[in-house]
Amino acid sequence: MGNRGMEELIPLINKLQDAFSCIGQSCHLELPQIAVVGGQSAGKSSVLENFVGRDFLPRGSGIVTRRPLILQLVNNKAEYAEFLHCKSRKFVDFDEVRLEIEAETDRITGSNKGISSVPINLRVYSPNVLNLTLIDLPGMTKVAVGDQPVDIEYQIRDMLLQFISKENCLILAVTPANSDLANSDALKISKEVDPQGLRTIGVITKLDLMDEGTDARDILENKLLPLRRGYIGVVNRSQKDIDGRKDIKVALAAERKFFLSHPAYRHMAERMGTSYLQKTLNQQLTNHIRDTLPALRSKLQSQLLSLEKEVDEYKNFKPDDPARKTKALLQMVQQFGVDFEKRIEGSGDQVDTLELSGGARINRIFHERFPFELVKMEFDEKELRREISYAIKNIHGVRTGLFTPDMAFEAIVKKQLIKLKEPCLKCIDLVIQELINTVRQCTLKLNSYPQLREETERIVTTYIRERESKTKDQVMLLIDIELSYINTNHEDFIGFANAQQRSAAISKKRAMPNQVIRRGWLTINISIMKGGSKDYWFILTAESLSWYKDEEEKEKKFMLPLDNLKLRDVEKGFMSTKQTFGIFNTEQRNVYKDLRQIELACDSQEDVDSWKASFLRAGVYPEKDQTENEDSVPADSLSMDPQLERQVETIRNLVDSYTGIVNKSIRDLMPKTIMHLMINSAKEFIYSELLAFLYSSGDQSSLMEESAEQAQRRDEMLRMYHALKEALHIIGDISTSTVSVPVPPPVDHTWIHNDPRLNKPDTKFSYFFLVI
């Protein structure tokens, strides 16, 4: 063998394959190997049987090889075979090997000619073989036969690519000589994954079956469709020889005689035949292993290091140890409390950059969603003025009032304050939902113990629900306190004198008119006839809404003043996945181009609510639903005498001033109340009482029973860890101080594409060509 001192390399890879076969593909290691590819009936199985010198592979029509067969040939004095799935049994009769391959294939794939990528590991010990490892893959086919899946061609192709795409895999491309080489399935798929031909070795079979007067000399001399590693010709037994059970040793002697006697091949007979192919593969695989060994060692070491920290926890793991269960319970509860607090209070480590979590979402409810809900119920101008008018008239009764009645003011204010209860309760419900979601997310780390996770989630959720009623009672008490006494001496209250002087047409005041309130992407929904929907970069200020082509803000598309604008909800389109809201002008003017309303779309309802809250800060309020048809309004409420109008305006200004004071107070007290009675209380409960509730909830042994998935994961990780250590130990004693045969230089085959004789491989022709 041409690589003395490295004869242990192939057995080394065999040991690595055995070490990792028990843990599947989880190590993602690409061990050096040779994959045999070719079309159906190309002679792949016969080549492998010639290597072994025995009949041991299944035979028949259609797809015979339906699972990858990892064939490890080991030079040994005794001759026998072993399967990895029944390692304790030695097969001396190779007919039994064939039956076992068929039985193991059917066990995974069934008997319907289906395929599977789960390999069968077979090791053959024989004095007649050289150390070699090959993977026999299913033959490529075009048409499904019988009850095979209709996509069997693509299934086989995907399986082949799964093996030969790996850089550490040499490709043995088997092609029959009596077919057109230019249409070879094996060479075609090899070219896809190895365009430079660094890993492909060509094998030409059935040289004895070519038409009389034709030969494959140009192919074997690497002149037609040249490969960097060249081609090797072999002569397998015919079907008649196989049926007649012709001895393989006799067949190999006949093959040798064929090459020595054939006029086209006798000059290269020493480089042809099964024996030479086996030696070449042994040498090339050995060199390939030598070249990839340093990278393989490095990858093994990095994977081992990445596992060591987790494996330390499992080395002395005893699932049923009461002390371990108690310690684990304490650690889990403590970690749950830390995670819950971090999600609520925020943390600099392990920041989620994909979405808002716990505390950030609650903050949005406090300062965007809740103020928006308050404004939605606060302004219904026509309805409010009608109520004030009725209140003044009812207080005066049959008399004509000369002065504005303060009782009307108090009645209207109380009615407005009662309306605060609904948005306050809604705010609490939203916060509770976020808290429960946060608890659910924090318990994900308890997945190793399903019962503990379920019990923890139940106990904490139940406590939050108990605090819900107390929080709602406290908030209702806050509003009842506000209702109990209308403090007209409040320092921010405008009083009757100022209310009478205030003009009815006060324009909206906007502080800091150039202040940017929000930036972000929005989609403008426009019909296809008018250009279709487009995404723009929007900037909302206290005076205008502008949009640009992109976030560089160089190309402004439009600027819309905020005067007389209002918001309204819009149902999303049938095919749309985005949430939509509309902006319109209360004076029925076009908002954008010829549109009375523009529809703006966001990816989620949360984004819509956030934008609405930003518009509120800019003074753009939502449209009010008219609960009554204007035609049904009594006529006496539509016309007022000047004195009544002044009284209504005065009360209106007073109500506006006082409700503003109360709203400001409620907006400040709501977050504080919820934080104190619900969120901080929940944190304290988790830290101080959760463990006691868990202990009292039932049997601790069952509570800390780990899941089957966790047990399986632990076992797989330990197996992987030991397999990696064993692999590094195996590699550690190997010396790579040897001379390897370099990969042949690239061949120039650009002329092939224009050659008219490409599709006529049987035609003899000569070229001035440097044979590598």
BELQUIRA-V254312 format. One record per run of one state. SS is the DSSP state (H for helix, E for strand, L for the rest). FROM is the first residue (numbers start at 0). LEN is the number of residues. Records with the same first field share a line. If there is no record, write none. Layout:
BEGIN
SS: FROM-LEN / FROM-LEN
END
This chain:
BEGIN
L: 0-7 / 21-11 / 39-4 / 52-14 / 75-4 / 83-2 / 91-2 / 109-6 / 126-5 / 136-3 / 140-11 / 164-4 / 176-4 / 183-1 / 193-6 / 205-1 / 209-7 / 220-10 / 233-5 / 243-4 / 261-4 / 271-2 / 314-7 / 345-12 / 378-2 / 396-9 / 418-1 / 446-3 / 484-10 / 501-14 / 525-2 / 530-3 / 541-2 / 548-7 / 561-3 / 570-8 / 585-6 / 592-2 / 595-1 / 602-2 / 617-3 / 622-7 / 632-2 / 637-4 / 688-1 / 696-3 / 703-4 / 732-17 / 754-18
H: 7-14 / 43-9 / 93-16 / 151-13 / 180-3 / 184-9 / 206-3 / 216-4 / 238-5 / 247-14 / 265-6 / 273-41 / 321-24 / 357-21 / 380-16 / 405-13 / 419-27 / 449-35 / 494-7 / 527-3 / 604-13 / 629-3 / 634-3 / 641-47 / 689-7 / 699-4 / 707-25 / 749-5
E: 32-7 / 66-9 / 79-4 / 85-6 / 115-11 / 131-5 / 139-1 / 168-8 / 199-6 / 230-3 / 515-10 / 533-8 / 543-5 / 555-6 / 564-6 / 578-7 / 591-1 / 594-1 / 596-6 / 620-2
END
